[in-house]
Amino acid sequence: MGFDPTAQTDIHNWMHRYVEQRKYAGSALLIHQNGQEAFFHACGRRCIETDLAFQRDSLVRIYSMTKPVTSVALMMLVEQGLFHLDAPVSDFLPEFATMQALVPGATQLNQTEDAPTPSLHQLLTHTSGLSYPFNPGLLPMAMDELDLIFSPKQGPLADRVKVLAGLPLAFQPGSRWEYSVGIDVIGRVIEVVSGKPLDVFLTEHIFRPLGMSETAFSVPEGAGDRFASLYTPLEGDAMALNAAKSGGETLRLVDRAGESPFEAATTFSGGGGLISTIDDYSKFAEMLRNKGTANGARLLGPKTVEFMFRNHLPDDIASMGPQSFAEQPMEGTGFGIGGAVVLNPARTRAPSSVGDYGWGGMASTYFWIDPVNALSTVFFTQLSPSSSYPSRAELKALVHAALVE
């Protein structure tokens, strides 16, 4: 296996074209094959306003690429026999003991019926009945009013989760798939079971063993101006997908070093709160590709990682009636523990391998692991929302075109 030099040039040109067309301010791409670095390139700016280059050591908001990290943390506790995935979340968080779900076709938040408490497995696989404020529907509207987005400066995770538990579910657990804050709740479960704040647990059990010294919920001390600025092509809130309106400026500044809530986070969002560098996150991706082991440390057993990479839904995501935003194609794609799994590449309409596992973040970051070709690929940029351009499908096509036997 290897990479065709001509196709590598196509990847370079694609990255530069996104910058030249003012779609992305800058980006970086890192690919490993068989554990060896096969490709790296960075281009553009991490901050347009101060003319700073997007570099290998640039720090970015990885948003929902936090979810696989938190999912690994939970599976580490599962491997210790401390609980099983069918356990109701109320075993750990009693505020979820008595649940209600909106009746089908509800037009008001008080139109509910009794519902079982979601299980840990349903929280991990986005089948719990929870949602996100940027999704359509009654529950997302209520979450938006309460600002239940688990952003960096909202205080202790425990407090946010208790507010969430007071709302009805969008649907009966297990009946549908809807992208949600379920893995933020999982982060709180990890705190309760381990007796440690989520940031401490992740540092001690994942970041330190893997050598991920620049991954945290707050920008690491001494990072200076390496923290990349966040941009959006929207006129208003960069996260407001339901009211998204394109403006004349394709790269409107949203957040920057020196003014960012990520520089002193008080909320440890297991669903979207981490900052990282491309080399740090590649260490995490390589650990998964290598079935739980990297940097001389074994975080998970090989069979546990194989279990995470399987589809945990009855069929693909599309078959479960999703009405929400998602980071991946829904047709031909299932969902494992913490990430999407390719079931049928043709149905996804993007070149890929059966069994590809990965996920993206709201700022258009993306990673995937291709077990067939022994690849881990990590792409970093900083543009929200991630639905602005089809860069992920384009990138997969470029990487597959570069593969030669």
C-alpha positions as CSV (number, residue, x, y, z in Angstrom):
1,M,0.0,0.0,0.0
2,G,1.1,3.6,-0.5
3,F,0.2,7.0,-1.8
4,D,0.3,8.2,-5.4
5,P,2.4,11.4,-5.6
6,T,0.1,12.9,-8.2
7,A,-2.9,12.3,-6.1
8,Q,-1.1,13.9,-3.2
9,T,-0.8,17.0,-5.3
10,D,-4.6,17.0,-5.8
11,I,-5.0,17.0,-2.0
12,H,-2.7,20.0,-1.7
13,N,-4.6,21.8,-4.5
14,W,-8.0,21.0,-2.8
15,M,-6.8,22.4,0.5
16,H,-5.4,25.6,-1.1
17,R,-8.6,26.0,-3.2
18,Y,-10.7,26.2,-0.1
19,V,-8.5,28.9,1.3
20,E,-8.3,30.9,-2.0
21,Q,-12.1,30.8,-2.3
22,R,-12.5,32.0,1.3
23,K,-14.3,28.9,2.4
24,Y,-11.8,28.1,5.1
25,A,-9.3,30.5,6.6
26,G,-6.8,27.6,6.9
27,S,-6.5,23.9,7.4
28,A,-4.3,20.9,8.2
29,L,-4.4,17.3,7.2
30,L,-2.5,14.4,8.8
31,I,-2.7,10.8,7.5
32,H,-1.1,7.7,9.0
33,Q,-0.9,4.3,7.3
34,N,0.3,1.2,9.1
35,G,1.3,3.4,12.0
36,Q,3.6,5.6,9.9
37,E,3.0,9.2,8.8
38,A,2.0,9.1,5.1
39,F,0.9,12.6,4.5
40,F,0.9,16.1,6.2
41,H,0.1,19.5,4.8
42,A,-1.1,22.8,6.3
43,C,-2.1,26.0,4.5
44,G,-3.9,29.2,5.0
45,R,-4.3,31.2,8.3
46,R,-5.3,30.2,11.8
47,C,-6.1,33.9,12.3
48,I,-6.8,36.2,9.3
49,E,-6.9,39.3,11.4
50,T,-3.3,38.9,12.7
51,D,-2.0,37.1,9.6
52,L,-0.9,34.0,11.5
53,A,-0.4,30.8,9.6
54,F,-2.4,27.6,10.2
55,Q,0.4,25.3,11.4
56,R,0.9,21.8,12.7
57,D,0.9,22.9,16.3
58,S,-2.2,25.1,15.9
59,L,-4.8,24.5,18.6
60,V,-8.5,24.1,17.5
61,R,-11.9,23.5,18.9
62,I,-12.7,19.9,18.0
63,Y,-16.3,20.1,19.3
64,S,-18.0,16.7,18.6
65,M,-14.8,14.9,18.0
66,T,-14.8,15.0,21.8
67,K,-17.5,12.3,21.7
68,P,-15.3,9.4,20.7
69,V,-12.9,10.4,23.5
70,T,-15.6,10.4,26.2
71,S,-17.0,7.1,24.8
72,V,-13.6,5.5,25.1
73,A,-13.5,6.7,28.7
74,L,-16.8,5.1,29.5
75,M,-15.8,1.8,27.8
76,M,-12.7,1.8,30.0
77,L,-15.0,1.7,33.0
78,V,-17.2,-1.0,31.4
79,E,-14.0,-3.1,31.0
80,Q,-13.6,-2.9,34.8
81,G,-17.0,-4.5,35.3
82,L,-18.4,-1.4,37.1
83,F,-21.6,-1.5,35.1
84,H,-23.2,-2.7,31.8
85,L,-24.4,-0.6,28.9
86,D,-28.1,-1.5,29.4
87,A,-28.0,0.1,32.8
88,P,-30.5,3.0,33.1
89,V,-28.8,6.3,33.5
90,S,-30.8,6.8,36.7
91,D,-28.6,4.2,38.4
92,F,-26.0,7.0,38.4
93,L,-28.0,10.2,38.0
94,P,-31.3,9.9,40.0
95,E,-32.7,13.1,38.4
96,F,-33.5,10.8,35.4
97,A,-35.6,8.3,37.4
98,T,-39.0,9.5,36.3
99,M,-39.1,10.4,32.6
100,Q,-41.7,11.7,30.2
101,A,-41.6,11.8,26.4
102,L,-43.5,14.0,24.0
103,V,-46.4,12.2,22.4
104,P,-46.1,11.8,18.6
105,G,-47.2,15.0,16.9
106,A,-47.1,17.1,20.1
107,T,-47.5,20.8,19.6
108,Q,-46.8,21.8,23.2
109,L,-44.1,20.8,25.6
110,N,-46.7,19.5,28.2
111,Q,-48.1,16.9,25.8
112,T,-46.3,14.0,27.2
113,E,-46.6,10.3,28.2
114,D,-44.6,8.1,30.6
115,A,-41.3,6.9,29.2
116,P,-38.6,4.6,30.5
117,T,-35.3,6.0,31.6
118,P,-32.7,6.0,28.8
119,S,-29.9,3.4,29.1
120,L,-26.2,4.2,28.8
121,H,-26.2,2.5,25.4
122,Q,-29.0,4.7,24.1
123,L,-27.2,7.8,25.3
124,L,-24.0,6.6,23.5
125,T,-25.8,5.9,20.2
126,H,-28.2,8.9,20.1
127,T,-31.3,6.9,20.5
128,S,-32.1,8.1,24.0
129,G,-34.8,10.8,23.1
130,L,-32.5,13.7,24.0
131,S,-31.6,16.3,21.4
132,Y,-29.6,19.5,20.6
133,P,-30.8,23.1,20.6
134,F,-29.9,23.4,16.9
135,N,-32.2,20.5,15.9
136,P,-35.8,21.1,14.8
137,G,-38.7,20.4,17.2
138,L,-40.2,21.2,20.6
139,L,-37.5,19.8,22.8
140,P,-34.7,21.6,20.9
141,M,-36.7,24.9,21.3
142,A,-36.9,24.4,25.0
143,M,-33.2,23.5,25.2
144,D,-32.4,26.6,23.3
145,E,-34.4,28.8,25.7
146,L,-32.4,27.3,28.6
147,D,-29.1,27.5,26.7
148,L,-28.6,23.8,27.1
149,I,-25.7,23.6,24.6
150,F,-23.0,22.7,27.3
151,S,-20.7,25.5,26.2
152,P,-17.5,26.2,28.0
153,K,-18.6,28.9,30.5
154,Q,-21.9,27.4,31.9
155,G,-20.6,26.1,35.2
156,P,-20.4,22.6,36.7
157,L,-21.5,19.7,34.4
158,A,-23.7,18.3,37.2
159,D,-25.8,21.5,37.3
160,R,-26.4,21.5,33.5
161,V,-27.4,17.8,33.5
162,K,-30.0,18.4,36.2
163,V,-31.6,21.1,34.2
164,L,-31.7,18.8,31.2
165,A,-33.3,16.0,33.2
166,G,-36.3,18.3,33.9
167,L,-37.3,18.4,30.2
168,P,-39.3,15.7,28.4
169,L,-37.7,13.4,25.9
170,A,-38.3,14.1,22.2
171,F,-39.4,10.5,21.6
172,Q,-39.6,7.2,23.4
173,P,-36.0,5.8,24.0
174,G,-34.9,3.4,21.3
175,S,-37.6,4.4,18.8
176,R,-35.6,6.9,16.7
177,W,-32.1,8.4,16.1
178,E,-31.5,12.0,16.9
179,Y,-28.2,13.7,17.4
180,S,-28.0,14.8,21.0
181,V,-26.3,15.9,24.2
182,G,-26.4,12.2,25.3
183,I,-22.6,12.0,25.5
184,D,-22.5,15.1,27.7
185,V,-24.7,13.1,30.1
186,I,-22.3,10.2,29.7
187,G,-19.5,12.6,30.8
188,R,-21.4,13.2,34.0
189,V,-21.8,9.4,34.6
190,I,-18.0,9.1,34.3
191,E,-17.6,11.7,37.0
192,V,-20.0,9.9,39.3
193,V,-18.6,6.4,38.8
194,S,-14.9,7.5,39.0
195,G,-15.3,10.1,41.7
196,K,-13.2,12.5,39.5
197,P,-14.1,15.6,37.4
198,L,-14.2,14.7,33.8
199,D,-11.2,16.7,32.9
200,V,-9.1,14.9,35.5
201,F,-10.3,11.5,34.4
202,L,-9.6,12.1,30.8
203,T,-6.1,13.5,31.5
204,E,-5.1,10.7,33.8
205,H,-6.5,7.8,31.8
206,I,-6.3,8.9,28.1
207,F,-4.3,12.1,27.5
208,R,-1.3,11.4,29.7
209,P,-0.9,7.7,28.6
210,L,-1.1,8.6,24.9
211,G,1.2,11.6,25.2
212,M,-1.6,14.1,24.3
213,S,-0.1,16.9,26.3
214,E,-2.0,19.7,24.4
215,T,-5.6,18.3,24.6
216,A,-7.9,19.7,27.3
217,F,-11.2,21.6,27.9
218,S,-9.3,24.9,28.2
219,V,-6.5,26.2,26.0
220,P,-3.3,25.0,27.6
221,E,-1.2,27.5,29.5
222,G,1.7,28.9,27.4
223,A,-0.1,28.3,24.1
224,G,0.1,32.0,23.3
225,D,-1.5,32.8,19.9
226,R,-1.5,29.2,18.6
227,F,-5.2,28.9,19.3
228,A,-6.9,29.3,15.9
229,S,-9.8,31.7,15.4
230,L,-13.3,30.4,14.6
231,Y,-15.2,31.7,11.6
232,T,-18.7,31.3,10.1
233,P,-20.4,32.1,6.7
234,L,-23.6,32.9,8.6
235,E,-25.0,36.3,9.5
236,G,-26.0,35.3,13.0
237,D,-25.2,32.5,15.5
238,A,-22.7,30.1,14.0
239,M,-24.5,27.2,15.8
240,A,-28.1,28.3,14.9
241,L,-28.7,25.8,12.1
242,N,-32.5,26.3,12.2
243,A,-32.2,30.0,11.4
244,A,-29.0,29.9,9.3
245,K,-28.8,32.8,6.9
246,S,-25.7,33.2,4.7
247,G,-24.1,36.7,4.8
248,G,-21.9,38.4,2.3
249,E,-18.8,37.7,4.4
250,T,-17.9,34.0,4.1
251,L,-15.3,34.2,7.0
252,R,-17.0,36.2,9.7
253,L,-14.9,36.1,13.0
254,V,-16.8,34.3,15.8
255,D,-14.1,33.6,18.4
256,R,-10.4,34.3,18.8
257,A,-7.5,33.9,21.1
258,G,-7.5,36.3,24.0
259,E,-11.3,36.6,24.0
260,S,-12.4,33.0,24.0
261,P,-14.5,31.1,26.6
262,F,-12.3,28.1,25.8
263,E,-9.4,29.8,27.6
264,A,-10.9,29.2,31.0
265,A,-13.7,26.5,30.7
266,T,-15.9,25.9,33.7
267,T,-18.1,23.3,31.9
268,F,-16.5,20.0,30.9
269,S,-18.5,19.0,27.9
270,G,-18.0,15.3,27.1
271,G,-19.9,15.9,23.9
272,G,-18.1,18.9,22.5
273,G,-15.7,20.7,24.8
274,L,-12.1,19.7,23.9
275,I,-9.3,21.7,22.4
276,S,-6.5,19.7,20.6
277,T,-3.7,19.8,18.0
278,I,-3.7,17.6,14.9
279,D,-0.8,15.5,16.3
280,D,-2.5,15.0,19.6
281,Y,-5.7,13.8,18.0
282,S,-3.9,11.6,15.6
283,K,-2.4,9.8,18.6
284,F,-6.0,9.1,19.8
285,A,-7.1,7.9,16.3
286,E,-4.0,5.7,16.0
287,M,-4.9,4.1,19.4
288,L,-8.3,3.2,18.0
289,R,-6.9,1.9,14.7
290,N,-4.4,-0.2,16.7
291,K,-7.3,-1.7,18.7
292,G,-6.7,0.1,21.9
293,T,-2.9,0.4,22.2
294,A,-0.6,3.3,21.4
295,N,2.5,5.0,22.9
296,G,3.2,1.8,24.9
297,A,-0.1,2.1,26.7
298,R,-3.2,-0.1,26.4
299,L,-6.3,1.8,27.0
300,L,-8.8,-0.8,25.8
301,G,-8.8,-4.4,24.8
302,P,-8.9,-5.3,21.1
303,K,-12.3,-6.9,21.3
304,T,-13.8,-3.8,23.0
305,V,-12.6,-1.6,20.2
306,E,-14.0,-4.1,17.6
307,F,-17.3,-3.8,19.6
308,M,-17.2,0.0,19.4
309,F,-16.7,-0.2,15.6
310,R,-19.7,-2.3,15.0
311,N,-23.1,-0.9,14.0
312,H,-25.3,-0.7,17.1
313,L,-28.5,0.3,15.3
314,P,-31.0,-2.1,13.7
315,D,-30.0,-0.8,10.2
316,D,-28.5,2.5,9.0
317,I,-29.2,5.9,10.6
318,A,-31.6,6.8,7.8
319,S,-33.9,3.9,8.8
320,M,-34.5,5.4,12.2
321,G,-36.3,8.5,11.1
322,P,-33.8,11.1,12.0
323,Q,-35.0,14.7,11.9
324,S,-31.8,16.2,13.2
325,F,-28.5,17.6,12.0
326,A,-25.7,15.0,11.7
327,E,-22.0,15.1,10.9
328,Q,-22.1,12.1,8.6
329,P,-24.3,10.8,5.7
330,M,-27.3,8.9,7.1
331,E,-27.9,6.5,4.3
332,G,-25.5,3.6,4.3
333,T,-24.1,4.7,7.6
334,G,-24.7,3.0,11.0
335,F,-23.6,4.2,14.4
336,G,-21.2,2.5,16.8
337,I,-20.0,3.6,20.2
338,G,-19.0,7.2,19.8
339,G,-18.8,7.4,16.1
340,A,-20.4,6.5,12.7
341,V,-19.7,3.2,10.9
342,V,-19.8,2.8,7.1
343,L,-22.1,-0.1,6.2
344,N,-22.4,0.4,2.4
345,P,-20.1,2.9,0.7
346,A,-22.3,3.2,-2.3
347,R,-25.2,4.4,-0.2
348,T,-23.1,7.1,1.4
349,R,-22.1,8.4,-2.0
350,A,-18.5,8.9,-1.0
351,P,-15.6,6.5,-1.6
352,S,-14.9,4.7,1.6
353,S,-14.3,1.2,3.0
354,V,-16.9,-1.0,4.8
355,G,-16.2,-0.6,8.5
356,D,-14.8,3.0,8.3
357,Y,-15.3,4.6,11.8
358,G,-15.2,8.2,12.5
359,W,-16.9,11.5,13.4
360,G,-16.6,15.2,12.9
361,G,-17.0,18.5,14.8
362,M,-19.1,21.6,14.4
363,A,-16.1,23.6,13.2
364,S,-15.7,21.3,10.2
365,T,-13.0,19.1,11.7
366,Y,-13.2,15.4,10.8
367,F,-11.4,12.1,11.4
368,W,-11.9,8.6,10.3
369,I,-10.2,5.2,10.7
370,D,-10.1,2.8,7.7
371,P,-9.3,-0.7,9.0
372,V,-9.2,-2.1,5.5
373,N,-6.4,0.2,4.4
374,A,-4.8,0.6,7.9
375,L,-5.4,4.4,7.7
376,S,-6.1,7.1,10.2
377,T,-7.0,10.5,8.8
378,V,-7.4,13.7,10.8
379,F,-8.5,17.0,9.2
380,F,-8.5,20.3,11.1
381,T,-10.0,23.7,10.2
382,Q,-12.2,26.2,12.1
383,L,-15.5,27.0,10.3
384,S,-18.9,26.6,11.8
385,P,-21.3,25.1,11.0
386,S,-19.8,21.9,9.5
387,S,-22.6,21.6,7.0
388,S,-21.4,24.7,5.2
389,Y,-19.5,22.8,2.5
390,P,-19.2,19.1,1.4
391,S,-15.5,18.9,2.4
392,R,-15.7,15.6,4.2
393,A,-17.0,13.7,1.2
394,E,-14.5,15.5,-1.1
395,L,-11.7,14.6,1.3
396,K,-12.6,10.9,1.4
397,A,-12.7,10.8,-2.4
398,L,-9.2,12.5,-2.6
399,V,-7.7,10.1,0.0
400,H,-9.1,7.0,-1.7
401,A,-7.9,8.3,-5.1
402,A,-4.4,8.6,-3.6
403,L,-4.3,5.0,-2.4
404,V,-2.3,2.6,-4.6
405,E,-1.5,-1.1,-4.2
